[in-house]
Amino acid sequence: MKTIKIRIKIKTLFILGLIACIFMLPFFMQSFTYMMLGKIYESFDEDKADAYYVRSITQKGLGSVVSAISRIDSILGSQFQYGALYSASKGSRGSSAVYLEEDSLNQINEEHKKVLGRKKSDQLGIYEMKIAMANFNSGNKNFAFEILRNLNYIKDKKLIELKNLHLAAMHLMDGQNNIGIDILRHNTFDSYKTAADFLFSYYYFITGNMDNYHKYKWEQQREPYYDLGKVNESYKDLVEPLFGFYELQREFDRIEKIKHSAPESGNSVSGKIILPSEQVPPVFISLVPENGIDGWSSNQIIGMDAVAAAVADDAGHYRIGHIKNGRYRLYITTFANAVLGTSLSFNESDVIELNGNTEIKDENIYMMPLEIEAHAVKEGREISVSTQNVPKSDYYRMFLKHRVKTRSGSSTVILFESGKIQVPKTSFEMEDKVHLQAGRGHSSGSGPNPLSYLPPFYGEDEYIVTVTGYDRQHNILFSTDKMGEMNRYEDEHCSTTLKFTDANEADKKLRGGDYEGAIPLYEQYAKENDRYAIAILAELYMDGYIYDSTKDNWDDYGGKDFEKAAYYLEQLLKYDPDNKQIISELNRCYDKLEQYDKKRVLDSEDKDLDTIMGEI
C-alpha cells in the first residue's frame, strides 16, 4: 500500500511539473513564442505578425533569426522585385526604381545587430545575404560588401556559391569589373552554373568581348526560369536576383541588332562620362529620334525607338558611329543603385542635329554628386525657400514638405508645390485660417495618426525642401527626392526646423497617441475660443481615433461622435464662413445624423451666414 501511494505522488508531481513548464515556457522562451505568434498571424493580419516578429528579434532568443528572415522577406518583397534587384535601370530620361526609405533601412540594420549575437549558422547566413542585398540596392554599398566578405562561417556549398555570386554581381554593378570577374574566375559554381553564366555574359558584353559574350549567353529555346523552379525554396530569393541578368541579355541583343542594321558610314557622336571619381559604373548611351518613343521599363537600358547605342568603357569614354542623318536626343541609362545622390546632365539638353557625316565630339555626360543646399525661412507670415549649388536646368520644381515625428514613426505632408519654374527660389504666405485635414494620415490597417488631426503650420517640426531639375523636354535631370538615397540627402541638406506655435499639454498628449487624455484638455481650450482646439476636436469626433485591427477601413474607427463633430464645425464656420471644406464636412455630419433639413439650409445660396447659423 505504501509503495502505491508513493507512486501516485511521484506521478502527480510529474504531471503538475509538466503543466507548470507548459505555462512557464512562454516566459522563458519569449523570442520563440513571439515568433510562433507571428507565424500564426502572418496569413491574416500582417501588421500584427510584423509586430510579433519585431518583439521576437528584440528578445534575441530562440526564434529571433526566423523572425528576422520573415521581416526582411516582407520588406524586400513589398519594396523590390527580386528579379530586378540589381538590374533595374535608371536614367536621366529613363525609369525609376524603388529603394528602402531611410527609416526602414535603419530599422532592419538595427535588427541585424541584435540577431548577430545568435549562433552562427547557414540560416543566419541566408538572413545576412538578404540584409546585404537590401543595403546594396539602397545605396549602402560598402556595408553590403562588408557583410558578404565576413560570411566565412556558412557551411553549405550551395550557399557559399550564392555568396560569391552576389559579391561578384555587386562589384560588377558598381563598375568594379576586375574584382567582379576575378571572383567569378577563381570560384566554382557547380550548383548555379546558369546564374554564373549570366554574370559572365554581362561582363563580356560591357567590356566589348563579343565572342565570349556569345559563348556564355543563354542560347536555349526554353526560358531559364524553369531551372529557378527547381531551386531549394529557402534559397530561391537569393537566386532570383541573379536571373535578372538574363533579362539584360535581351537588351544587349537589341543593341547588337541596332549596330548590325546601321549604315556603313555616317555621322558620329562621342564624349566622356564625367564623374568625381575614377570608378565608372555601367553607363549605356542611346540616340532616339526627336519625335521617337523614349519610354523605358525597369529592365530596359536603351530607349524603345533607339537607332544607335553604345556602352561607356572603364574610363568613361563612349562613341556612337554610323548614325543616319536626322535630329536626335541623347539618352543615358545606368543601373538604379549607381545614381543615388547623383545629378545627371549634358553639355546641351537640346536636340542634336546630324547631317552629312557630322562628327560631334565632347558631348560629355556629367554624373556628379548633388551639392544642393535648400532651406525654409519664416519671415512673419511668409515662408521663403532659399537654394544654393543647384545644377543648371531649364526648369525646376520645388516642394515644401512638413514632417511630424510621433511615437509610431513619422508622417510627411506636402504643404506647397511650385509647379515648373525657371528660377529655383520661391515664397508663399501662410494661411491664418484653420484648414481641416480630413482623413489625412489614415490608411487601411495602420491606425490613426496624430498628424491626421493637427492643422498645418503647427508646432515645432521639420520642413523639408525638395528640388527637381528638368531639361527643355521636361525630362528629369536630377532630384533631391528621387535620387537622394531614400531621403537621406534631404534630411542632411534640405531640412529646416521652424517654430510656429508652442505645443500645449493637449498637443503633447495627442502627438504621443494619448487621445483620451488630450480630448478633455482640447474641450477646455475650445471653451476659451481656441480655434486650433476646435478644429482638432471636429476632426477627432468626425474621423474617429480608436483603432480596431479587425477593421480594414478607417471609416470603422471608434470614437466617432457626429453630433459633437457638427457642433465644433459650426463653431469653426463662424470664423471662416467661406471655407468649402468645413461646409462639406458639416454636410457629411448632417447626413450621418439624418438631419437633412439642416443640410439643405446650409446648401442654400439665397441666405447669408448669420441667417443660416440662426436657423441651425
C-alpha positions as CSV (number, residue, x, y, z in Angstrom):
1,M,0.0,0.0,0.0
2,K,2.8,2.4,0.9
3,T,4.5,1.8,-2.4
4,I,1.4,2.6,-4.3
5,K,0.9,5.9,-2.5
6,I,4.5,6.9,-3.3
7,R,4.0,6.1,-7.0
8,I,0.8,8.2,-7.1
9,K,2.6,11.2,-5.5
10,I,5.5,10.9,-8.0
11,K,3.1,10.7,-10.9
12,T,1.1,13.7,-9.6
13,L,4.2,15.8,-9.2
14,F,5.4,14.9,-12.7
15,I,2.1,16.0,-14.2
16,L,2.0,19.2,-12.2
17,G,5.6,19.9,-13.1
18,L,4.8,19.3,-16.8
19,I,1.8,21.7,-16.7
20,A,3.9,24.3,-14.9
21,C,6.6,24.0,-17.6
22,I,4.0,24.4,-20.4
23,F,2.6,27.5,-18.7
24,M,6.1,28.9,-18.0
25,L,7.5,28.2,-21.4
26,P,6.3,31.5,-23.0
27,F,8.1,33.4,-20.2
28,F,11.4,31.6,-20.5
29,M,11.3,31.4,-24.4
30,Q,9.7,34.7,-25.2
31,S,11.5,35.1,-28.5
32,F,10.3,31.7,-29.7
33,T,6.8,32.4,-28.5
34,Y,6.6,35.8,-30.3
35,M,8.0,34.1,-33.5
36,M,5.3,31.4,-33.4
37,L,2.6,34.1,-32.8
38,G,4.0,36.0,-35.9
39,K,3.7,32.8,-38.0
40,I,0.1,32.3,-36.8
41,Y,-0.9,35.9,-37.7
42,E,1.1,36.1,-40.9
43,S,-1.7,34.7,-43.1
44,F,-4.5,37.1,-42.0
45,D,-3.0,40.1,-40.1
46,E,0.4,41.2,-41.5
47,D,0.6,44.2,-39.1
48,K,0.2,42.0,-36.0
49,A,2.6,39.4,-37.4
50,D,5.2,42.1,-38.1
51,A,4.8,43.4,-34.5
52,Y,5.4,40.0,-33.0
53,Y,8.5,39.4,-35.2
54,V,9.9,42.7,-34.0
55,R,9.3,41.6,-30.4
56,S,11.0,38.3,-31.1
57,I,14.1,39.9,-32.5
58,T,14.3,42.3,-29.6
59,Q,14.3,39.3,-27.1
60,K,17.4,38.0,-29.0
61,G,16.5,34.4,-28.2
62,L,15.5,31.2,-29.9
63,G,13.3,32.1,-32.9
64,S,14.8,35.6,-33.4
65,V,16.6,34.5,-36.7
66,V,13.5,33.1,-38.2
67,S,11.6,36.3,-37.2
68,A,14.4,38.4,-38.7
69,I,14.2,36.4,-42.0
70,S,10.4,36.9,-42.1
71,R,10.8,40.6,-41.5
72,I,13.4,41.1,-44.3
73,D,11.4,38.9,-46.7
74,S,8.3,41.1,-46.0
75,I,10.3,44.3,-46.6
76,L,12.2,43.2,-49.7
77,G,9.1,41.5,-51.1
78,S,7.0,44.7,-50.8
79,Q,9.7,47.2,-51.9
80,F,11.6,45.3,-54.6
81,Q,11.0,43.0,-57.5
82,Y,13.6,40.3,-56.6
83,G,14.3,39.7,-60.3
84,A,15.3,43.3,-60.9
85,L,17.2,43.8,-57.6
86,Y,20.4,44.5,-59.4
87,S,19.4,45.2,-63.0
88,A,16.6,47.8,-62.6
89,S,17.6,50.7,-64.8
90,K,17.7,54.5,-64.0
91,G,18.5,57.3,-66.4
92,S,18.4,61.0,-66.8
93,R,15.4,60.3,-69.0
94,G,14.7,56.7,-68.0
95,S,12.6,54.9,-65.4
96,S,13.0,54.8,-61.7
97,A,13.4,52.0,-59.1
98,V,12.2,51.6,-55.6
99,Y,14.6,52.0,-52.6
100,L,14.0,51.4,-48.9
101,E,13.2,54.5,-47.0
102,E,15.8,55.6,-44.6
103,D,13.7,54.6,-41.5
104,S,13.1,51.1,-42.9
105,L,16.8,50.6,-43.8
106,N,17.9,51.8,-40.4
107,Q,15.4,49.6,-38.7
108,I,16.5,46.4,-40.4
109,N,20.2,47.2,-39.8
110,E,19.4,47.7,-36.1
111,E,17.7,44.3,-36.1
112,H,20.7,42.9,-37.9
113,K,22.9,43.9,-35.0
114,K,20.6,42.2,-32.5
115,V,20.5,38.9,-34.4
116,L,24.3,38.7,-34.9
117,G,24.6,37.5,-31.3
118,R,22.9,34.2,-32.2
119,K,24.9,31.1,-33.0
120,K,26.5,31.2,-36.5
121,S,24.5,29.0,-38.9
122,D,23.6,28.7,-42.5
123,Q,20.2,30.1,-41.6
124,L,21.8,33.2,-40.2
125,G,23.9,33.4,-43.4
126,I,20.8,33.5,-45.6
127,Y,19.5,36.4,-43.5
128,E,22.8,38.3,-43.7
129,M,22.8,37.9,-47.5
130,K,19.4,39.4,-47.7
131,I,20.4,42.3,-45.5
132,A,23.4,42.9,-47.8
133,M,21.1,42.9,-50.9
134,A,18.8,45.4,-49.3
135,N,21.7,47.7,-48.3
136,F,23.4,47.5,-51.7
137,N,20.3,48.4,-53.7
138,S,19.5,51.3,-51.3
139,G,23.0,52.9,-51.7
140,N,24.7,51.5,-48.7
141,K,27.2,49.5,-50.8
142,N,30.3,49.4,-48.6
143,F,28.2,47.9,-45.8
144,A,26.9,45.3,-48.2
145,F,30.4,44.3,-49.3
146,E,31.5,44.1,-45.7
147,I,28.6,41.7,-44.8
148,L,29.3,39.3,-47.7
149,R,33.1,39.3,-47.1
150,N,32.5,38.3,-43.5
151,L,30.3,35.3,-44.3
152,N,33.1,32.8,-43.6
153,Y,31.0,30.7,-41.2
154,I,28.5,29.3,-43.7
155,K,29.0,25.6,-44.4
156,D,26.6,24.6,-47.2
157,K,28.4,24.5,-50.5
158,K,25.4,25.9,-52.4
159,L,25.1,28.8,-50.0
160,I,28.9,29.6,-50.4
161,E,28.4,29.7,-54.2
162,L,25.5,32.1,-53.8
163,K,27.5,34.3,-51.5
164,N,30.3,34.5,-54.2
165,L,27.8,35.1,-57.0
166,H,26.2,38.0,-55.1
167,L,29.6,39.5,-54.3
168,A,30.6,39.3,-57.9
169,A,27.3,40.8,-59.1
170,M,27.6,43.8,-56.7
171,H,31.1,44.6,-57.8
172,L,30.1,44.4,-61.5
173,M,27.1,46.7,-60.9
174,D,29.3,49.1,-59.1
175,G,31.7,49.3,-62.0
176,Q,34.4,47.3,-60.3
177,N,34.7,44.9,-63.2
178,N,38.1,43.5,-62.5
179,I,37.1,42.5,-58.9
180,G,33.8,41.0,-60.1
181,I,35.4,38.9,-62.9
182,D,38.2,37.7,-60.5
183,I,35.6,36.3,-58.1
184,L,33.8,34.5,-60.9
185,R,37.0,33.0,-62.3
186,H,38.5,31.9,-59.0
187,N,35.4,30.1,-57.7
188,T,33.4,27.1,-58.8
189,F,29.7,27.2,-59.4
190,D,28.5,23.6,-59.9
191,S,25.1,24.2,-58.4
192,Y,24.4,27.5,-60.0
193,K,26.2,27.4,-63.3
194,T,23.3,29.1,-65.2
195,A,23.4,32.1,-62.9
196,A,27.2,32.3,-63.1
197,D,27.0,32.2,-66.9
198,F,24.6,35.2,-66.8
199,L,27.2,37.2,-64.9
200,F,30.0,36.1,-67.3
201,S,27.9,37.1,-70.3
202,Y,27.2,40.5,-68.7
203,Y,30.9,41.2,-68.0
204,Y,32.0,40.3,-71.6
205,F,29.3,42.4,-73.2
206,I,30.1,45.6,-71.3
207,T,33.8,45.1,-71.9
208,G,33.3,44.6,-75.6
209,N,34.4,40.9,-75.8
210,M,31.5,39.8,-78.1
211,D,33.0,36.3,-78.8
212,N,32.9,35.4,-75.1
213,Y,29.6,37.1,-74.7
214,H,28.0,34.7,-77.2
215,K,29.9,31.8,-75.5
216,Y,28.2,32.4,-72.2
217,K,24.8,33.9,-73.1
218,W,21.7,31.8,-72.8
219,E,21.0,30.3,-76.2
220,Q,18.4,27.6,-75.4
221,Q,14.9,27.9,-76.7
222,R,13.3,27.4,-73.3
223,E,13.3,30.1,-70.7
224,P,15.9,29.6,-67.9
225,Y,13.2,30.2,-65.2
226,Y,12.4,26.5,-65.4
227,D,15.8,26.0,-63.6
228,L,14.7,28.6,-61.0
229,G,11.7,26.4,-60.2
230,K,14.0,23.6,-59.1
231,V,15.9,25.7,-56.6
232,N,15.6,24.9,-52.9
233,E,12.7,27.1,-51.6
234,S,15.0,28.5,-48.8
235,Y,17.4,29.8,-51.4
236,K,15.0,30.9,-54.2
237,D,15.0,34.6,-53.1
238,L,18.8,34.5,-53.3
239,V,18.9,33.0,-56.8
240,E,16.1,35.1,-58.4
241,P,18.1,38.5,-58.4
242,L,20.9,36.7,-60.4
243,F,18.4,35.6,-63.0
244,G,17.7,39.3,-63.6
245,F,20.9,39.4,-65.6
246,Y,19.2,37.1,-68.2
247,E,16.7,40.0,-68.9
248,L,19.7,42.2,-69.7
249,Q,20.7,39.8,-72.5
250,R,17.6,40.8,-74.4
251,E,18.7,44.4,-74.2
252,F,22.2,43.5,-75.2
253,D,20.8,41.7,-78.3
254,R,18.8,44.8,-79.2
255,I,22.0,46.9,-79.1
256,E,23.7,44.3,-81.3
257,K,20.8,44.3,-83.8
258,I,20.9,48.1,-84.0
259,K,24.6,48.1,-84.7
260,H,24.2,45.5,-87.4
261,S,21.5,47.4,-89.1
262,A,23.4,50.7,-89.1
263,P,24.8,52.2,-92.3
264,E,28.5,51.5,-93.2
265,S,29.3,55.2,-92.9
266,G,27.5,58.2,-91.4
267,N,27.5,60.6,-88.5
268,S,29.0,60.0,-85.1
269,V,28.8,61.3,-81.5
270,S,31.4,60.8,-78.8
271,G,32.2,62.0,-75.4
272,K,33.0,61.1,-71.8
273,I,31.2,60.3,-68.6
274,I,32.4,62.9,-66.2
275,L,32.5,61.6,-62.6
276,P,34.0,62.8,-59.3
277,S,36.0,59.6,-59.0
278,E,37.8,57.3,-61.5
279,Q,35.3,54.4,-60.9
280,V,32.7,54.4,-63.7
281,P,29.5,52.4,-63.2
282,P,27.9,50.7,-66.2
283,V,26.5,53.5,-68.4
284,F,24.6,52.9,-71.7
285,I,24.1,55.7,-74.2
286,S,21.5,55.7,-76.9
287,L,20.2,58.1,-79.6
288,V,16.4,58.4,-80.1
289,P,14.8,60.4,-83.0
290,E,13.5,63.7,-81.9
291,N,9.9,62.5,-82.2
292,G,10.6,58.9,-81.2
293,I,9.4,57.0,-78.1
294,D,11.8,57.5,-75.2
295,G,9.9,55.2,-72.8
296,W,11.7,52.8,-70.5
297,S,10.6,49.9,-68.4
298,S,12.6,48.9,-65.3
299,N,14.8,46.4,-67.1
300,Q,15.4,48.3,-70.3
301,I,18.7,50.1,-70.9
302,I,18.0,51.9,-74.2
303,G,15.0,53.8,-75.4
304,M,12.3,51.9,-77.3
305,D,12.9,53.8,-80.6
306,A,16.7,54.0,-80.2
307,V,18.6,54.0,-83.6
308,A,22.1,53.8,-82.1
309,A,23.6,52.8,-78.8
310,A,26.9,52.3,-77.1
311,V,28.4,51.3,-73.7
312,A,31.0,53.6,-72.0
313,D,34.3,51.9,-71.3
314,D,36.1,51.7,-68.0
315,A,37.5,55.2,-68.4
316,G,34.0,56.6,-69.2
317,H,34.6,57.2,-72.9
318,Y,32.0,56.3,-75.5
319,R,31.5,56.7,-79.2
320,I,28.4,56.0,-81.3
321,G,29.1,55.8,-85.1
322,H,27.2,55.0,-88.3
323,I,24.2,57.2,-87.5
324,K,21.8,58.2,-90.2
325,N,21.1,61.9,-90.9
326,G,18.4,63.3,-88.6
327,R,17.5,65.1,-85.4
328,Y,18.1,63.1,-82.2
329,R,18.1,63.3,-78.5
330,L,20.9,61.7,-76.4
331,Y,19.8,59.4,-73.6
332,I,21.8,57.8,-70.9
333,T,20.9,54.9,-68.6
334,T,22.7,53.2,-65.8
335,F,21.5,50.9,-63.0
336,A,19.4,52.4,-60.3
337,N,21.8,51.7,-57.5
338,A,24.6,53.6,-59.3
339,V,23.0,57.0,-59.3
340,L,21.7,57.5,-55.8
341,G,22.6,61.0,-54.7
342,T,23.7,62.0,-58.2
343,S,22.7,64.6,-60.7
344,L,22.8,63.6,-64.4
345,S,23.2,66.3,-67.1
346,F,24.6,67.0,-70.6
347,N,26.7,69.7,-72.2
348,E,23.5,70.6,-74.1
349,S,20.0,69.3,-73.5
350,D,18.8,70.4,-76.9
351,V,18.2,68.2,-79.9
352,I,21.4,67.0,-81.7
353,E,21.2,67.6,-85.5
354,L,23.3,65.3,-87.7
355,N,23.5,65.9,-91.4
356,G,26.2,64.8,-93.8
357,N,29.0,62.9,-92.0
358,T,28.8,65.2,-88.9
359,E,31.2,64.2,-86.1
360,I,30.2,65.7,-82.7
361,K,32.9,65.3,-80.1
362,D,33.0,66.2,-76.4
363,E,29.3,65.5,-75.9
364,N,30.1,64.9,-72.3
365,I,27.7,63.5,-69.7
366,Y,28.0,64.6,-66.1
367,M,27.3,62.3,-63.2
368,M,28.1,64.5,-60.2
369,P,27.1,64.3,-56.6
370,L,24.4,66.6,-55.6
371,E,25.6,69.6,-53.5
372,I,22.2,71.4,-53.2
373,E,21.5,73.3,-50.0
374,A,17.9,74.3,-49.5
375,H,16.2,75.8,-46.5
376,A,12.8,77.2,-45.5
377,V,12.9,80.6,-43.8
378,K,10.0,82.0,-41.8
379,E,9.6,85.8,-42.1
380,G,6.5,87.0,-40.5
381,R,3.5,85.5,-42.4
382,E,5.7,84.4,-45.3
383,I,7.9,81.3,-45.8
384,S,10.8,81.7,-48.2
385,V,12.7,78.8,-49.8
386,S,16.3,79.5,-50.5
387,T,18.6,77.3,-52.5
388,Q,22.4,77.0,-53.3
389,N,24.5,74.9,-55.6
390,V,21.6,73.8,-57.8
391,P,22.8,72.2,-61.1
392,K,21.8,74.1,-64.2
393,S,18.5,73.1,-65.7
394,D,15.8,74.6,-67.9
395,Y,13.0,74.2,-65.4
396,Y,12.8,73.5,-61.6
397,R,10.1,72.2,-59.3
398,M,10.0,73.0,-55.6
399,F,8.2,71.2,-52.8
400,L,7.8,72.2,-49.2
401,K,7.1,69.2,-47.0
402,H,6.1,69.1,-43.3
403,R,7.2,66.1,-41.3
404,V,5.9,65.3,-37.8
405,K,7.6,62.6,-35.7
406,T,5.4,60.7,-33.4
407,R,5.8,57.6,-31.2
408,S,4.8,55.3,-34.0
409,G,7.1,56.8,-36.6
410,S,6.9,59.9,-38.8
411,S,4.5,61.3,-41.4
412,T,5.2,63.8,-44.2
413,V,2.7,66.0,-46.0
414,I,3.3,68.3,-49.0
415,L,2.3,71.8,-48.0
416,F,3.4,73.7,-51.1
417,E,4.3,72.8,-54.7
418,S,5.7,75.5,-57.1
419,G,4.9,74.0,-60.5
420,K,7.7,74.2,-63.0
421,I,9.6,77.4,-62.7
422,Q,12.7,78.8,-64.3
423,V,14.3,80.2,-61.1
424,P,14.9,77.8,-58.2
425,K,13.5,80.1,-55.5
426,T,10.0,80.8,-54.3
427,S,8.0,82.0,-51.4
428,F,4.4,81.9,-50.2
429,E,2.2,83.2,-47.5
430,M,0.9,81.1,-44.6
431,E,-2.8,80.9,-44.0
432,D,-4.3,82.5,-40.9
433,K,-7.4,80.4,-41.2
434,V,-7.6,76.9,-39.7
435,H,-7.9,74.3,-42.5
436,L,-9.2,70.9,-41.7
437,Q,-7.1,67.9,-42.8
438,A,-9.9,65.4,-43.1
439,G,-8.7,61.9,-43.2
440,R,-5.0,62.8,-43.8
441,G,-2.7,60.2,-42.5
442,H,-5.4,57.5,-42.2
443,S,-4.7,54.3,-44.2
444,S,-6.0,50.8,-44.2
445,G,-4.6,48.7,-41.4
446,S,-2.3,51.4,-40.0
447,G,-4.4,53.0,-37.3
448,P,-5.0,56.8,-36.8
449,N,-2.0,59.1,-36.9
450,P,-1.8,62.3,-34.8
451,L,-0.8,64.2,-37.9
452,S,-4.3,63.5,-39.2
453,Y,-5.7,65.9,-36.7
454,L,-3.2,68.7,-36.3
455,P,-3.6,71.7,-38.7
456,P,-0.7,72.7,-40.9
457,F,1.9,75.1,-39.7
458,Y,1.5,73.8,-36.2
459,G,4.2,73.3,-33.5
460,E,7.9,73.0,-34.0
461,D,8.7,70.5,-36.7
462,E,10.9,69.7,-39.7
463,Y,10.2,71.4,-43.0
464,I,11.9,69.8,-46.0
465,V,12.6,71.3,-49.4
466,T,12.7,69.1,-52.5
467,V,14.3,70.4,-55.6
468,T,14.0,68.7,-59.0
469,G,15.5,69.9,-62.3
470,Y,14.2,69.3,-65.9
471,D,15.6,69.8,-69.4
472,R,13.6,71.6,-72.1
473,Q,11.7,68.4,-72.9
474,H,10.7,68.2,-69.3
475,N,12.8,65.1,-68.6
476,I,14.2,64.8,-65.0
477,L,17.9,65.6,-64.8
478,F,18.2,65.5,-61.0
479,S,16.1,65.4,-57.9
480,T,17.0,65.5,-54.2
481,D,13.9,63.3,-53.7
482,K,14.1,60.6,-56.4
483,M,17.8,60.2,-56.5
484,G,18.5,61.2,-52.9
485,E,19.4,57.9,-51.2
486,M,16.0,57.3,-49.6
487,N,15.6,60.9,-48.5
488,R,18.9,60.9,-46.6
489,Y,20.1,63.8,-48.8
490,E,17.0,65.9,-48.0
491,D,17.4,65.2,-44.3
492,E,21.0,66.3,-44.3
493,H,20.9,69.2,-46.8
494,C,17.4,70.4,-47.3
495,S,15.7,70.2,-43.8
496,T,14.9,73.1,-41.5
497,T,13.2,73.2,-38.1
498,L,10.6,76.0,-37.9
499,K,8.5,77.0,-34.9
500,F,5.0,78.3,-35.5
501,T,3.1,77.8,-32.2
502,D,4.0,76.5,-28.8
503,A,2.8,73.0,-28.1
504,N,0.4,72.9,-25.1
505,E,-0.3,69.9,-22.9
506,A,-3.1,68.6,-25.1
507,D,-0.8,68.7,-28.2
508,K,1.8,66.7,-26.4
509,K,-0.7,64.1,-25.4
510,L,-2.1,63.9,-28.9
511,R,1.2,63.6,-30.6
512,G,2.1,60.8,-28.1
513,G,-1.0,58.9,-29.1
514,D,-2.9,59.6,-25.9
515,Y,-6.2,60.6,-27.5
516,E,-8.3,60.0,-24.3
517,G,-6.0,62.3,-22.3
518,A,-5.9,65.0,-25.0
519,I,-9.6,65.4,-25.7
520,P,-10.8,66.8,-22.3
521,L,-8.0,69.4,-22.5
522,Y,-8.9,70.4,-26.0
523,E,-12.6,70.7,-24.9
524,Q,-11.4,73.1,-22.2
525,Y,-9.4,75.1,-24.7
526,A,-12.4,75.2,-27.1
527,K,-14.5,76.9,-24.4
528,E,-11.9,79.7,-24.5
529,N,-12.4,80.0,-28.3
530,D,-9.1,78.3,-29.2
531,R,-9.7,77.7,-33.0
532,Y,-6.9,75.1,-33.2
533,A,-8.6,73.1,-30.4
534,I,-12.0,73.5,-32.1
535,A,-10.6,72.2,-35.4
536,I,-8.8,69.3,-33.8
537,L,-12.0,68.2,-31.8
538,A,-14.0,68.4,-35.0
539,E,-11.5,66.0,-36.7
540,L,-11.3,63.6,-33.8
541,Y,-15.1,63.2,-33.4
542,M,-15.7,63.1,-37.2
543,D,-13.0,60.6,-38.2
544,G,-12.6,58.6,-35.0
545,Y,-9.4,57.8,-33.2
546,I,-9.8,54.3,-31.7
547,Y,-8.1,51.7,-33.8
548,D,-9.6,48.3,-34.4
549,S,-7.2,45.9,-36.1
550,T,-10.1,43.7,-37.3
551,K,-11.4,46.6,-39.5
552,D,-10.0,47.3,-42.9
553,N,-11.1,50.9,-43.3
554,W,-10.6,54.0,-41.2
555,D,-14.3,54.6,-41.6
556,D,-14.7,51.9,-39.0
557,Y,-12.6,53.6,-36.3
558,G,-14.2,54.1,-32.9
559,G,-14.6,57.3,-31.0
560,K,-16.8,59.0,-33.7
561,D,-19.5,61.4,-32.4
562,F,-21.1,63.2,-35.4
563,E,-23.3,65.3,-33.1
564,K,-20.2,66.7,-31.3
565,A,-18.3,67.0,-34.7
566,A,-21.2,69.1,-36.1
567,Y,-21.2,71.3,-33.0
568,Y,-17.4,72.1,-33.4
569,L,-17.7,72.5,-37.2
570,E,-20.5,75.1,-36.7
571,Q,-18.1,77.0,-34.3
572,L,-15.4,76.9,-37.0
573,L,-17.8,78.1,-39.7
574,K,-18.4,81.3,-37.7
575,Y,-14.6,82.1,-38.0
576,D,-14.3,81.0,-41.6
577,P,-17.7,81.3,-43.4
578,D,-16.4,80.7,-46.9
579,N,-14.4,77.6,-46.2
580,K,-15.9,75.0,-48.5
581,Q,-14.2,72.1,-46.7
582,I,-15.8,73.0,-43.4
583,I,-19.2,73.2,-45.2
584,S,-18.6,69.9,-46.9
585,E,-17.7,68.2,-43.6
586,L,-20.7,69.7,-41.8
587,N,-22.9,68.3,-44.6
588,R,-21.4,64.9,-44.0
589,C,-22.2,65.1,-40.3
590,Y,-25.8,66.1,-41.1
591,D,-26.1,63.2,-43.4
592,K,-24.9,60.8,-40.7
593,L,-27.3,62.4,-38.2
594,E,-30.1,62.3,-40.8
595,Q,-30.7,66.0,-40.3
596,Y,-31.3,66.6,-43.9
597,D,-33.3,69.8,-43.3
598,K,-30.1,71.4,-41.9
599,K,-28.0,70.2,-44.8
600,R,-30.4,71.7,-47.3
601,V,-30.5,75.0,-45.5
602,L,-26.7,75.0,-45.4
603,D,-26.6,74.4,-49.2
604,S,-28.9,77.4,-49.9
605,E,-27.2,80.3,-51.7
606,D,-30.1,82.7,-51.0
607,K,-29.3,83.3,-47.3
608,D,-26.4,84.9,-45.6
609,L,-24.4,83.0,-43.0
610,D,-26.0,84.7,-40.0
611,T,-29.4,83.7,-41.2
612,I,-28.2,80.1,-41.9
613,M,-26.5,79.8,-38.5
614,G,-29.6,81.2,-36.8
615,E,-31.8,78.6,-38.4
616,I,-29.3,75.8,-37.5
